[in-house]
Amino acid sequence: MDLKKVEALLLPYLNQENLTLYSLELVKEAGALILRVCIDKQGGIDLDALASCNEYLSDALDKIDQDMQEYFLEVSSPGAEKELRSLEEVKLHQGSYIHLEVPNMIYEGTLLDVIEDVIQLRYNAKGRFKTIQIPYSEIKFIRLAVKL
């Protein structure tokens, strides 16, 4: 299965529905081939959007996959704690609660701002709120977080 063809089939639909493609992969698990499509939407995505995308893609693939081996189609969202994979994605989530890892330290707090490539984070340090600035280049891992 050619993932470029799948992406070409999917992108017009996603654009029309104001959705974005988060990831697309073909994996083999327990002997089964799985086409995993992960989609997202600014502000979050609901089950109806996932179901509609699954139906659209399933129908579109049925028209071109006569010679493809058997596979399962899985359409999902990246979830409430999705990884922020680029500085551009980080900028889209200003005001959000995030989990951030730098060498020797882990922070959870509110992303206040991104100025050039420096992230401003407000976090709770033993009952006192502090604001720190961290260059994006120093971040090992960053994702959205659910505040408990």
Secondary structure, 3 states (H helix, E strand, C coil): CCHHHHHHHHHHHHHHCCCEEEEEEEEEECCEEEEEEEEECCCCCCHHHHHHHHHHHHHHHHHHCCCCCCCEEEEECCCCCCECCCHHHHHCCCCCEEEEEECCEEEEEEEEEEECCEEEEEEEECCEEEEEEEEHHHCCEEEECCCC
